[in-house]
Amino acid sequence: MKVVQEHEKCIGCGSCVAICSKYWEMSDNEKAKLIGSKLSSNGKYELEVQEVGCNKDAAEACPVQCIYVNA
């Protein structure tokens, strides 16, 4: 499974960090950062995970819908 973030769309509200701090933190540019992710060729940050865990809740809570969980 893969967790994907469109970092540029992030408004830095911190809801993903509050819900899923195991995978999310606030970065220096005041936007959320997917911990351990890599920037892909399509300009999105991606992280392979075995279990979706709280990332699904973080994606649902994101007000700008910039977090995706792909099976």
PyMOL commands that set and color helices and strands:
alter all, ss='L'
color gray80, all
select helices_A, chain A and resi 7-9+15-19+55-61
alter helices_A, ss='H'
color red, helices_A
select strands_A, chain A and resi 2-5+24-26+32-34+38-39+45-48+67-70
alter strands_A, ss='S'
color yellow, strands_A
deselect
rebuild
show_as cartoon
